[in-house]
């Protein structure tokens, strides 16, 4: 496992310590909890960055729909005044 680059060094070190101490299940549980916390932090950071972008996109879509409805009405008003 240490030769593979699939796991960070901290994980392989923790697993080797857990194997030597005979408490591998507890160590693996702690590693899993730490990975979950890291993933939650990363998801929160991505969502924090995406929220303003989504607001802008939805606002642009609503603005486009409003303009698509208002412009024909204005053209109709101009046509009737002639």
Residue pairs with C-beta under 8 A, 6 or more apart in sequence:
1 7
1 12
1 15
2 12
2 16
11 31
14 27
14 30
14 31
15 24
15 27
15 28
15 31
17 27
18 24
18 25
18 26
18 27
18 28
21 27
